[in-house]
């Protein structure tokens, strides 16, 4: 049979019905259906144990620590992301994989820093459309412009950075009023308490640098800087021609050619100010551990570990990776296991969600469920319709894909630390990292083993 036709479907002869998850009969490729049925065979429990015995939770935790605590935020296109890329690349090379780096362009972006005259750093988001500052930044007194209405400005605003509260009028109106009053910069602080800084949308190009800060930061600046006549320094830089990278580690069977391909993916980057311990140092660290575990076992399929950049700005890295696959590679692609946020210690996230773009079971979800039954995975598995991670790029190319992610059952809520500065290692569960490694690792090996 021509490989391009291998997705000709047959109906599975049995339904997998368990207390944890119900799979209705689905149409799967002939080869995929055979694999999904084969992994239910109890005789392969010994092969599961070969993987589980080698998955080292402490090693996963140490890699997660390095990514989130030593490197910290790994924002797309920044030095932090590049440091993570080098760390991952060197590890994979040390494990003996053939490693490829894919570099790709990302949209121009603006970054900024804010600190007070007594050297207190203030977290600040720079919105699209903000003007840049000179390389040394601008240092100025602050002007308390209250809500930023025209009547809130006096002659004292000229030559100062306007400190404005969110509310009542648009961000753009606040900025325009500040510019009209002669302010040389604008800081807008939130009117509700959030862990991270405000990210205002200013609706176009501004004539001055603009930043968003949290409610707590704004109130602290009013109390400690405005009233005491201190200054702040605001530095805004536009990064042009920025790049991000994917790291691909490949292992092929020793004999033959044109094997089926199984892709394992995890994204490297985080959002601004977030150490990204769970999102997604957890998925990255588990994938690195599985690369170590599976580096030498006999396999009869091609194994690719794909660590992608620029997920947080729109799945850019995974889309680039998939776009570079030849039609032959796509036709040989059997599955994508995508890990994102698999290690949260949030008590409510008791379920492992198997997210598929269409909400339907496929070879990855079927394999994971059969594996969970064999190895006794303690968490409930929930098949769920959801995009919002790199499995989308594989699905859109016709490759069966599942996003493994921990959520609260019923609500499907993510941890409360998601996309905040509180996404720290203290909110990660080493037991759940091990659980993810065992589940995905044993599932992978059941598909690729010789």
Secondary structure as UniProt FT lines:
FT   HELIX           3..5
FT   TURN            6..7
FT   STRAND          9..11
FT   STRAND          16..17
FT   STRAND          22..23
FT   STRAND          27..29
FT   HELIX           30..38
FT   TURN            39..40
FT   HELIX           42..44
FT   HELIX           45..52
FT   TURN            53..54
FT   HELIX           57..65
FT   HELIX           66..71
FT   TURN            76..77
FT   HELIX           79..94
FT   TURN            95..96
FT   STRAND          98..105
FT   STRAND          109..116
FT   TURN            117..118
FT   STRAND          121..122
FT   TURN            128..129
FT   TURN            135..136
FT   STRAND          138..144
FT   TURN            146..147
FT   HELIX           150..152
FT   HELIX           155..157
FT   TURN            158..159
FT   STRAND          161..165
FT   HELIX           171..180
FT   TURN            181..182
FT   STRAND          185..189
FT   STRAND          209..213
FT   HELIX           215..221
FT   HELIX           222..226
FT   TURN            227..229
FT   STRAND          231..239
FT   STRAND          243..251
FT   STRAND          261..267
FT   TURN            272..273
FT   HELIX           277..282
FT   HELIX           283..293
FT   STRAND          302..308
FT   TURN            312..314
FT   HELIX           316..323
FT   HELIX           327..332
FT   STRAND          333..339
FT   TURN            347..348
FT   STRAND          351..356
FT   TURN            357..358
FT   HELIX           363..375
FT   STRAND          380..385
FT   HELIX           391..396
FT   TURN            397..398
FT   STRAND          401..407
FT   TURN            409..411
FT   TURN            416..419
FT   TURN            421..422
FT   HELIX           425..427
FT   HELIX           430..448
//
